[in-house]
Amino acid sequence: MHQRPSSSLAETSKTMKASGLSGGVTKVPLRFPDGAFPDGAETRYGRKRHTGPATRRVRWSRVMPDPLQLRIARAWKDDQGIIWFRFRPSDSHSLADAREIVAAHIALAEGTDSPVLADLRGTSTGADRDARTYYSSSEGAYLKSAMAMVVDSPVQRMLGNIFLRFNKPPYPTRLLAGPDEAIEWLEQFAG
């Protein structure tokens, strides 16, 4: 039996659908998830390209409608159908937080299996045992086709390996070093 999203998330989902955000694509400024603009880029649909001193290709700066603001993360769906969770530093990651994350995923997935990109960079606290067990349960795996966990420190990699080794999620899961790698891997599960 799957838990229904909380009323606030259900209302947010209805608002998103009513305002045309159901597919996760809107004409909003191209920006990084933290709100910064790359040099030279003004809009997603404009023709300007990144012309700043860094010439690195920035694939992960996808269109981000107003994200769902959760206690420990921000969530949105990009133009490829990948659901992003950008985790904030927090003092805990409990079962209640895991339920909120899954409810947001269900609201953003809109009834279709969707891949998840969990950006854990900048966090130092992993999910507690109950939360990890919930994420691997049938309820936690509902509408999840795959998950890429983006980590950038040995502590995060260790916490991710604990999740993979002891909880064995029922969907394909990988630990990756950056969003570009994660998107490339998740593209096979999108759509």
Contacts in CASP RR format, 6 or more apart in sequence:
PFRMAT RR
TARGET T0000
AUTHOR 0000-0000-0000
METHOD contacts of the structure
MODEL  1
MHQRPSSSLAETSKTMKASGLSGGVTKVPLRFPDGAFPDGAETRYGRKRH
TGPATRRVRWSRVMPDPLQLRIARAWKDDQGIIWFRFRPSDSHSLADARE
IVAAHIALAEGTDSPVLADLRGTSTGADRDARTYYSSSEGAYLKSAMAMV
VDSPVQRMLGNIFLRFNKPPYPTRLLAGPDEAIEWLEQFAG
1 139 0 8 1.000
2 106 0 8 1.000
2 138 0 8 1.000
2 139 0 8 1.000
2 142 0 8 1.000
3 99 0 8 1.000
3 102 0 8 1.000
3 103 0 8 1.000
3 139 0 8 1.000
4 10 0 8 1.000
4 103 0 8 1.000
5 13 0 8 1.000
5 103 0 8 1.000
5 104 0 8 1.000
5 106 0 8 1.000
5 107 0 8 1.000
6 100 0 8 1.000
6 103 0 8 1.000
9 68 0 8 1.000
9 100 0 8 1.000
9 103 0 8 1.000
9 104 0 8 1.000
9 107 0 8 1.000
10 107 0 8 1.000
12 68 0 8 1.000
12 107 0 8 1.000
13 107 0 8 1.000
13 108 0 8 1.000
13 110 0 8 1.000
16 22 0 8 1.000
16 24 0 8 1.000
16 65 0 8 1.000
20 26 0 8 1.000
21 65 0 8 1.000
21 66 0 8 1.000
22 110 0 8 1.000
23 77 0 8 1.000
23 79 0 8 1.000
23 81 0 8 1.000
23 110 0 8 1.000
24 63 0 8 1.000
24 65 0 8 1.000
24 76 0 8 1.000
24 77 0 8 1.000
24 78 0 8 1.000
24 79 0 8 1.000
24 81 0 8 1.000
25 63 0 8 1.000
25 65 0 8 1.000
25 78 0 8 1.000
25 79 0 8 1.000
26 63 0 8 1.000
26 65 0 8 1.000
27 43 0 8 1.000
27 44 0 8 1.000
27 45 0 8 1.000
28 43 0 8 1.000
28 44 0 8 1.000
28 63 0 8 1.000
28 64 0 8 1.000
28 65 0 8 1.000
29 37 0 8 1.000
29 42 0 8 1.000
29 43 0 8 1.000
29 44 0 8 1.000
30 37 0 8 1.000
30 38 0 8 1.000
30 41 0 8 1.000
30 42 0 8 1.000
30 43 0 8 1.000
30 44 0 8 1.000
30 61 0 8 1.000
30 63 0 8 1.000
31 37 0 8 1.000
31 38 0 8 1.000
31 61 0 8 1.000
31 64 0 8 1.000
32 38 0 8 1.000
32 58 0 8 1.000
32 60 0 8 1.000
32 61 0 8 1.000
33 60 0 8 1.000
33 61 0 8 1.000
33 64 0 8 1.000
33 67 0 8 1.000
33 74 0 8 1.000
33 84 0 8 1.000
33 86 0 8 1.000
33 119 0 8 1.000
34 86 0 8 1.000
38 50 0 8 1.000
38 52 0 8 1.000
38 58 0 8 1.000
38 61 0 8 1.000
39 50 0 8 1.000
39 51 0 8 1.000
39 52 0 8 1.000
39 53 0 8 1.000
39 54 0 8 1.000
40 48 0 8 1.000
40 49 0 8 1.000
40 50 0 8 1.000
40 51 0 8 1.000
40 52 0 8 1.000
41 48 0 8 1.000
41 49 0 8 1.000
41 50 0 8 1.000
41 61 0 8 1.000
42 48 0 8 1.000
44 63 0 8 1.000
50 58 0 8 1.000
57 180 0 8 1.000
59 179 0 8 1.000
59 180 0 8 1.000
59 183 0 8 1.000
60 178 0 8 1.000
60 179 0 8 1.000
60 180 0 8 1.000
60 182 0 8 1.000
60 183 0 8 1.000
62 78 0 8 1.000
62 79 0 8 1.000
62 80 0 8 1.000
62 82 0 8 1.000
62 84 0 8 1.000
63 78 0 8 1.000
63 79 0 8 1.000
64 76 0 8 1.000
64 78 0 8 1.000
64 84 0 8 1.000
65 76 0 8 1.000
65 77 0 8 1.000
66 76 0 8 1.000
67 74 0 8 1.000
67 75 0 8 1.000
67 76 0 8 1.000
67 86 0 8 1.000
68 74 0 8 1.000
68 75 0 8 1.000
68 76 0 8 1.000
68 104 0 8 1.000
68 107 0 8 1.000
68 108 0 8 1.000
70 97 0 8 1.000
70 100 0 8 1.000
70 101 0 8 1.000
70 104 0 8 1.000
71 90 0 8 1.000
71 97 0 8 1.000
71 100 0 8 1.000
72 87 0 8 1.000
72 88 0 8 1.000
72 90 0 8 1.000
72 93 0 8 1.000
72 97 0 8 1.000
72 100 0 8 1.000
72 101 0 8 1.000
73 85 0 8 1.000
73 86 0 8 1.000
73 87 0 8 1.000
73 88 0 8 1.000
73 101 0 8 1.000
74 84 0 8 1.000
74 85 0 8 1.000
74 86 0 8 1.000
74 88 0 8 1.000
75 83 0 8 1.000
75 84 0 8 1.000
75 85 0 8 1.000
75 86 0 8 1.000
75 101 0 8 1.000
75 104 0 8 1.000
75 105 0 8 1.000
75 108 0 8 1.000
76 83 0 8 1.000
76 84 0 8 1.000
76 108 0 8 1.000
77 83 0 8 1.000
77 84 0 8 1.000
77 108 0 8 1.000
77 109 0 8 1.000
77 114 0 8 1.000
78 84 0 8 1.000
80 183 0 8 1.000
80 187 0 8 1.000
80 190 0 8 1.000
80 191 0 8 1.000
81 114 0 8 1.000
81 115 0 8 1.000
81 190 0 8 1.000
81 191 0 8 1.000
82 114 0 8 1.000
82 115 0 8 1.000
82 116 0 8 1.000
82 117 0 8 1.000
82 183 0 8 1.000
82 186 0 8 1.000
82 190 0 8 1.000
83 105 0 8 1.000
83 108 0 8 1.000
83 109 0 8 1.000
83 114 0 8 1.000
83 115 0 8 1.000
83 116 0 8 1.000
83 117 0 8 1.000
84 116 0 8 1.000
84 117 0 8 1.000
84 119 0 8 1.000
85 101 0 8 1.000
85 104 0 8 1.000
85 105 0 8 1.000
85 116 0 8 1.000
85 117 0 8 1.000
85 118 0 8 1.000
85 119 0 8 1.000
86 119 0 8 1.000
87 118 0 8 1.000
87 119 0 8 1.000
87 120 0 8 1.000
87 122 0 8 1.000
87 123 0 8 1.000
88 123 0 8 1.000
89 122 0 8 1.000
89 123 0 8 1.000
89 124 0 8 1.000
89 125 0 8 1.000
90 97 0 8 1.000
90 123 0 8 1.000
90 125 0 8 1.000
91 125 0 8 1.000
92 125 0 8 1.000
92 128 0 8 1.000
93 125 0 8 1.000
93 126 0 8 1.000
93 127 0 8 1.000
93 128 0 8 1.000
93 131 0 8 1.000
94 128 0 8 1.000
94 130 0 8 1.000
94 131 0 8 1.000
95 128 0 8 1.000
95 130 0 8 1.000
95 131 0 8 1.000
95 134 0 8 1.000
97 127 0 8 1.000
97 131 0 8 1.000
98 127 0 8 1.000
98 130 0 8 1.000
98 131 0 8 1.000
98 134 0 8 1.000
98 135 0 8 1.000
98 140 0 8 1.000
99 134 0 8 1.000
101 135 0 8 1.000
102 134 0 8 1.000
102 135 0 8 1.000
102 139 0 8 1.000
102 140 0 8 1.000
102 142 0 8 1.000
105 114 0 8 1.000
105 116 0 8 1.000
105 143 0 8 1.000
105 144 0 8 1.000
106 142 0 8 1.000
106 143 0 8 1.000
108 114 0 8 1.000
109 143 0 8 1.000
109 144 0 8 1.000
111 143 0 8 1.000
112 143 0 8 1.000
112 191 0 8 1.000
113 143 0 8 1.000
113 144 0 8 1.000
113 145 0 8 1.000
113 189 0 8 1.000
114 143 0 8 1.000
114 144 0 8 1.000
114 145 0 8 1.000
114 190 0 8 1.000
114 191 0 8 1.000
115 144 0 8 1.000
115 145 0 8 1.000
115 146 0 8 1.000
115 147 0 8 1.000
115 148 0 8 1.000
115 186 0 8 1.000
115 189 0 8 1.000
115 190 0 8 1.000
116 144 0 8 1.000
116 146 0 8 1.000
116 147 0 8 1.000
116 148 0 8 1.000
116 186 0 8 1.000
117 147 0 8 1.000
117 148 0 8 1.000
117 150 0 8 1.000
117 179 0 8 1.000
117 182 0 8 1.000
117 183 0 8 1.000
117 186 0 8 1.000
118 147 0 8 1.000
118 148 0 8 1.000
118 149 0 8 1.000
118 150 0 8 1.000
119 150 0 8 1.000
119 179 0 8 1.000
120 149 0 8 1.000
120 150 0 8 1.000
120 151 0 8 1.000
120 156 0 8 1.000
120 159 0 8 1.000
120 160 0 8 1.000
121 150 0 8 1.000
121 151 0 8 1.000
121 152 0 8 1.000
121 153 0 8 1.000
121 156 0 8 1.000
121 178 0 8 1.000
122 152 0 8 1.000
122 153 0 8 1.000
122 156 0 8 1.000
123 156 0 8 1.000
124 153 0 8 1.000
124 155 0 8 1.000
124 156 0 8 1.000
126 159 0 8 1.000
127 135 0 8 1.000
127 159 0 8 1.000
127 163 0 8 1.000
132 162 0 8 1.000
132 163 0 8 1.000
132 166 0 8 1.000
132 167 0 8 1.000
133 167 0 8 1.000
134 140 0 8 1.000
135 141 0 8 1.000
135 163 0 8 1.000
135 167 0 8 1.000
135 169 0 8 1.000
136 167 0 8 1.000
136 168 0 8 1.000
136 169 0 8 1.000
136 170 0 8 1.000
138 170 0 8 1.000
141 169 0 8 1.000
141 170 0 8 1.000
141 171 0 8 1.000
144 171 0 8 1.000
145 171 0 8 1.000
145 172 0 8 1.000
145 189 0 8 1.000
145 190 0 8 1.000
146 171 0 8 1.000
146 172 0 8 1.000
146 173 0 8 1.000
146 185 0 8 1.000
146 186 0 8 1.000
146 188 0 8 1.000
146 189 0 8 1.000
147 169 0 8 1.000
147 171 0 8 1.000
147 172 0 8 1.000
147 173 0 8 1.000
147 174 0 8 1.000
148 173 0 8 1.000
148 174 0 8 1.000
148 176 0 8 1.000
148 181 0 8 1.000
148 182 0 8 1.000
148 183 0 8 1.000
148 185 0 8 1.000
148 186 0 8 1.000
149 160 0 8 1.000
149 163 0 8 1.000
149 173 0 8 1.000
149 174 0 8 1.000
149 175 0 8 1.000
149 176 0 8 1.000
150 176 0 8 1.000
150 177 0 8 1.000
150 178 0 8 1.000
150 179 0 8 1.000
150 181 0 8 1.000
150 182 0 8 1.000
151 157 0 8 1.000
151 160 0 8 1.000
151 175 0 8 1.000
151 176 0 8 1.000
151 177 0 8 1.000
152 177 0 8 1.000
152 178 0 8 1.000
157 175 0 8 1.000
160 175 0 8 1.000
161 175 0 8 1.000
163 169 0 8 1.000
163 173 0 8 1.000
164 173 0 8 1.000
164 175 0 8 1.000
172 189 0 8 1.000
174 182 0 8 1.000
174 185 0 8 1.000
176 182 0 8 1.000
176 185 0 8 1.000
END
